[in-house]
Amino acid sequence: MLGIPTVLDRLIQQAIAQELNIIYDESFSDNSYGFRPNRSAKNAIEKAKSYITDGYKWVVDIDLENFFDRINHDILMYKLTKDIKDKRVLKLIRRYLQSGIMIGGIVTKSENGTPQGGPLSPLLSNIILDELDKELERRGHKFCRYDDDYNIYVKSERAGKRVMESISSLGFHYS
């Protein structure tokens, strides 16, 4: 769901995101291009072109189904507690996650997910998706990720089918 934070909330989220970027961005995969400093869709396209030039002409295109709506708050908060020691910041992030969505004038509580539309949401999604990025790297895959969209480059249709099956076995839902 799209969440439009107030001006004050947007300002606070931006400040948190800037500080968290200092902590997290350096550890993110080089294959991750979405919503990161000094990275863009154009960079992802250039990387994709290099894979194709190297003979990886088959592409497994994965869009994680309803990804932003499915983010588990507890798993995300657990990941954040490993690197953020200030409990006030953690509490504030949790409150943003649980702030809810207004639909037809009625606020609906958020049990899962992170509302798209605020400055903090893209960084939080990158923190969650970094685990899959690292698994793909561990397996030696050539890939680019922008937001929750993955392109995995392989040399044959058969390899592409194997990759699709192995990604499914990781428990990620895609369309």
C-alpha positions in Angstrom: 0.0 0.0 0.0 1.1 3.5 -0.6 1.7 5.5 2.6 2.1 9.2 2.4 3.8 10.5 5.6 3.2 13.9 7.0 5.9 16.6 6.4 7.3 16.1 9.9 7.3 12.3 9.5 9.0 12.6 6.1 11.7 14.8 7.6 12.4 12.4 10.5 12.3 9.4 8.2 14.8 11.1 5.9 17.2 11.8 8.8 17.0 8.2 9.9 17.5 6.9 6.4 20.6 9.1 5.9 22.2 7.7 9.1 21.2 4.1 8.4 22.7 4.4 4.9 26.0 5.1 6.5 25.7 1.9 8.4 24.3 -0.4 5.7 25.0 0.8 2.2 28.6 -0.3 2.2 27.7 -3.9 3.0 24.9 -4.2 0.4 25.6 -6.3 -2.7 27.2 -4.7 -5.7 24.3 -6.2 -7.7 21.8 -4.0 -5.9 20.9 -0.8 -7.7 17.6 0.4 -6.4 17.4 3.4 -4.0 21.0 3.6 -3.1 23.4 6.5 -3.1 25.3 6.9 -6.4 23.4 4.0 -8.1 20.7 4.1 -10.6 18.6 2.1 -13.1 21.1 3.2 -15.7 23.9 1.5 -13.8 21.8 -1.7 -13.6 21.3 -1.6 -17.4 25.0 -1.2 -18.0 25.7 -4.2 -15.8 23.1 -6.2 -17.6 24.6 -5.3 -20.9 28.0 -6.6 -19.7 26.4 -9.9 -18.6 24.8 -10.3 -22.1 28.1 -9.5 -23.8 29.8 -12.2 -21.7 27.3 -14.8 -23.1 24.6 -14.8 -20.4 21.7 -14.3 -22.9 18.9 -16.0 -20.9 17.2 -13.9 -18.2 15.2 -15.1 -15.3 13.0 -12.2 -14.5 11.7 -12.2 -10.9 9.4 -9.7 -9.3 8.8 -10.6 -5.7 5.0 -10.8 -5.3 3.6 -8.2 -2.9 7.0 -7.9 -1.4 6.4 -4.5 0.4 3.1 -5.8 1.9 4.8 -9.0 3.2 7.8 -7.7 5.1 7.7 -9.3 8.6 8.2 -6.5 11.1 9.8 -8.8 13.7 12.4 -10.2 11.2 13.2 -6.7 10.0 13.5 -5.3 13.6 15.8 -8.3 14.5 18.1 -7.4 11.6 18.1 -3.8 12.6 19.0 -4.6 16.3 22.2 -6.2 15.1 23.6 -2.8 14.0 21.5 -0.1 15.7 22.1 0.1 19.5 19.9 3.2 20.1 16.6 1.8 21.4 14.8 5.1 20.7 15.6 4.8 17.0 14.5 1.2 16.9 11.2 2.2 18.6 10.6 5.0 16.2 11.2 2.7 13.2 8.8 0.1 14.7 6.2 2.8 15.1 6.5 3.9 11.5 6.1 0.3 10.4 3.0 -0.1 12.5 1.5 3.4 11.8 -1.1 1.9 9.6 -2.8 3.0 6.3 -5.8 5.2 5.9 -8.3 3.8 3.5 -11.6 5.7 3.0 -10.9 7.8 6.2 -10.4 4.7 8.3 -6.9 3.8 9.7 -6.0 0.2 9.3 -3.3 -1.2 11.6 -0.2 -2.6 9.9 0.8 -6.1 11.0 3.2 -6.7 8.2 4.8 -4.7 5.4 6.3 -1.3 5.0 4.3 1.4 3.4 5.7 2.6 0.1 6.0 6.4 -0.2 8.2 7.4 2.7 12.0 7.9 2.6 12.7 5.1 5.0 10.8 2.3 3.2 13.3 1.7 0.3 16.2 1.3 2.7 14.3 -1.1 4.9 13.4 -3.2 1.9 17.1 -3.2 0.8 18.0 -4.5 4.3 15.6 -7.4 4.0 16.5 -8.2 0.3 20.2 -8.2 1.0 19.9 -11.7 2.4 18.6 -13.0 -1.0 21.3 -10.9 -2.8 24.0 -12.6 -0.7 22.5 -16.0 -1.3 22.5 -15.4 -5.1 26.1 -14.2 -4.9 27.1 -17.3 -2.8 25.7 -19.5 -5.6 27.7 -17.6 -8.2 24.7 -16.1 -10.1 25.1 -13.1 -12.3 22.2 -10.8 -11.4 21.0 -7.2 -11.1 18.3 -6.1 -8.5 16.4 -2.9 -8.7 13.9 -2.5 -5.9 12.2 -5.9 -5.6 12.8 -6.9 -9.2 15.6 -9.3 -10.0 17.1 -10.3 -13.3 19.3 -13.3 -13.1 21.5 -13.9 -16.2 22.3 -17.5 -17.3 23.7 -19.1 -20.4 20.9 -21.5 -21.3 17.1 -22.1 -21.0 17.8 -25.2 -18.9 20.0 -23.2 -16.5 17.2 -20.6 -16.3 14.7 -23.3 -15.3 17.0 -24.6 -12.6 17.5 -21.2 -11.2 13.7 -20.6 -11.1 13.2 -23.8 -9.2 16.0 -23.1 -6.7 14.7 -19.6 -6.0 11.2 -21.0 -5.3 12.8 -23.5 -2.8 14.1 -20.5 -0.8 10.5 -19.5 0.0 10.4 -16.3 -1.9 7.1 -15.8 -3.8 7.5 -14.2 -7.3 5.4 -13.5 -10.3 
